[in-house]
Amino acid sequence: MKSPTRSRPWLPPKSAFAGFRFPTEVIVLAVRWYLRFNLSYRDVEELLVERGVEVDHVTVYRWVQRFTPLLADAARFSRHSPGDRWFVDETYVKVNGVWRYVYRAIDQYGQVIDVLVSTRRDADAACRFFRRALSTLKVTPSEVITDAAPVYPGVLDELIPQA
């Protein structure tokens, strides 16, 4: 009697680039050109054709949409480790016709620590911003330089008393 055939469970491909017609190097190069040099999809298409790779601009668009987040995540690991001096400020910008507050922290090397867009400029928003920045990096700053907003001393005393 024959044993029943076992079907193997479906496993995702090992690489995010698996199953694409073009080599990984071509896809990464096209996405990198688009992002780095502010080119249009048709410009990238033209540059690839000059190098013997015939690809449509719509394909370049799809590559950019699919692989930009992956490349951004990969690039995060090559950043410097965050510094222990943070510069924090907030400003307001119009987003879709509505004014919003933007909180931002950078370290002494100019690396962006975190950004938060909020409808309000109050202690809750500042607290949410600092909690998210601290949980994302797992680094506690030794010094926090602010723009002297009155809400920061209370929030910093609560969340980062040693700074």
C-alpha positions as CSV (number, residue, x, y, z in Angstrom):
1,M,0.0,0.0,0.0
2,K,1.3,3.4,-0.9
3,S,1.8,6.0,1.8
4,P,0.0,9.2,1.1
5,T,2.2,11.9,-0.4
6,R,2.9,14.7,2.1
7,S,2.6,18.1,0.8
8,R,5.3,20.5,2.0
9,P,4.1,23.7,3.6
10,W,4.7,26.8,1.5
11,L,7.7,28.7,2.7
12,P,8.4,32.3,1.7
13,P,11.4,33.0,-0.5
14,K,14.7,33.5,1.3
15,S,15.3,36.8,-0.4
16,A,13.0,39.7,-1.0
17,F,14.4,39.8,-4.5
18,A,13.5,36.1,-5.3
19,G,11.2,35.7,-8.2
20,F,12.1,38.9,-10.1
21,R,13.3,38.7,-13.7
22,F,16.2,41.1,-13.2
23,P,19.2,40.5,-11.0
24,T,19.3,42.0,-7.5
25,E,22.1,44.3,-8.5
26,V,20.1,45.9,-11.2
27,I,17.1,46.4,-9.0
28,V,19.1,47.9,-6.2
29,L,21.0,50.2,-8.6
30,A,17.8,51.5,-10.2
31,V,16.2,52.2,-6.8
32,R,19.4,53.8,-5.5
33,W,19.7,56.1,-8.5
34,Y,16.0,57.1,-8.2
35,L,16.4,57.9,-4.5
36,R,19.9,59.4,-4.4
37,F,19.9,61.6,-7.5
38,N,16.2,62.8,-7.6
39,L,15.7,61.3,-11.1
40,S,12.4,60.5,-12.7
41,Y,11.4,56.9,-13.4
42,R,11.9,57.6,-17.1
43,D,15.4,59.0,-16.4
44,V,16.3,55.8,-14.5
45,E,14.8,53.7,-17.4
46,E,17.0,55.7,-19.9
47,L,20.2,55.2,-17.8
48,L,19.5,51.4,-17.6
49,V,18.9,51.2,-21.4
50,E,22.3,52.9,-21.9
51,R,23.8,50.1,-19.9
52,G,22.1,47.4,-21.9
53,V,19.2,46.7,-19.5
54,E,15.8,47.2,-21.1
55,V,13.2,47.9,-18.4
56,D,10.0,49.9,-18.4
57,H,9.6,53.0,-16.2
58,V,6.6,51.4,-14.6
59,T,8.8,48.5,-13.5
60,V,11.2,51.0,-11.9
61,Y,8.2,52.6,-10.1
62,R,7.2,49.2,-8.7
63,W,10.7,48.5,-7.6
64,V,10.9,51.8,-5.8
65,Q,7.6,51.2,-4.1
66,R,8.5,47.7,-3.0
67,F,12.2,48.0,-2.1
68,T,12.6,51.5,-0.6
69,P,11.4,50.4,2.9
70,L,13.7,47.4,2.8
71,L,16.7,49.4,1.7
72,A,16.0,52.1,4.4
73,D,15.8,49.4,7.1
74,A,19.1,47.9,5.8
75,A,20.8,51.4,5.9
76,R,19.8,52.0,9.5
77,F,22.3,49.5,10.7
78,S,25.1,51.4,9.0
79,R,24.4,54.6,10.9
80,H,26.7,55.7,13.7
81,S,25.5,54.7,17.1
82,P,23.4,57.5,18.5
83,G,25.1,60.1,20.7
84,D,24.3,60.9,24.3
85,R,23.5,64.6,23.7
86,W,20.1,65.2,22.2
87,F,18.9,68.5,20.7
88,V,15.1,68.7,20.9
89,D,12.8,71.2,19.3
90,E,9.3,71.5,17.9
91,T,7.8,73.5,15.1
92,Y,4.5,73.6,13.3
93,V,3.8,72.8,9.7
94,K,0.7,72.6,7.5
95,V,-0.2,69.0,6.6
96,N,-3.0,68.6,4.1
97,G,-4.2,72.1,5.0
98,V,-4.2,71.5,8.8
99,W,-1.6,72.9,11.2
100,R,0.3,70.2,13.1
101,Y,3.2,70.3,15.6
102,V,6.4,68.4,14.7
103,Y,8.7,67.3,17.5
104,R,12.2,66.3,16.5
105,A,15.3,65.1,18.3
106,I,18.8,64.9,16.8
107,D,22.1,63.9,18.4
108,Q,25.4,65.8,18.5
109,Y,26.4,64.1,15.2
110,G,23.3,65.4,13.4
111,Q,21.5,62.0,13.2
112,V,17.8,62.1,13.6
113,I,16.8,60.3,16.7
114,D,13.0,60.5,16.3
115,V,10.2,62.7,14.8
116,L,6.6,62.9,16.0
117,V,3.7,64.8,14.4
118,S,1.0,65.8,16.9
119,T,-2.2,67.8,16.9
120,R,-1.3,69.4,20.2
121,R,1.7,71.0,21.8
122,D,1.4,69.8,25.4
123,A,2.9,67.6,28.0
124,D,1.2,64.5,26.7
125,A,2.6,64.9,23.2
126,A,6.1,65.7,24.6
127,C,5.9,62.6,26.9
128,R,4.7,60.4,24.0
129,F,7.6,61.7,21.9
130,F,10.3,61.0,24.5
131,R,8.9,57.6,25.3
132,R,8.9,56.6,21.7
133,A,12.5,57.9,21.1
134,L,13.8,56.1,24.2
135,S,12.1,52.8,23.3
136,T,13.3,53.0,19.7
137,L,17.0,53.5,20.5
138,K,17.4,51.9,23.9
139,V,19.8,54.7,24.6
140,T,19.4,57.2,27.4
141,P,20.9,60.6,26.8
142,S,23.1,62.2,29.4
143,E,22.2,65.7,28.2
144,V,19.0,67.1,26.5
145,I,19.1,70.6,25.0
146,T,15.7,72.0,24.3
147,D,14.3,75.3,22.9
148,A,13.2,76.3,26.4
149,A,9.5,75.3,26.0
150,P,7.9,75.3,29.4
151,V,6.6,71.7,29.1
152,Y,10.0,70.0,28.8
153,P,11.5,70.3,32.3
154,G,8.6,68.3,33.9
155,V,8.6,65.7,31.2
156,L,12.3,65.3,31.3
157,D,12.4,65.1,35.1
158,E,9.8,62.3,34.9
159,L,11.3,60.2,32.0
160,I,15.0,61.0,32.1
161,P,15.9,62.3,35.6
162,Q,19.7,61.8,35.2
163,A,19.8,64.1,32.1
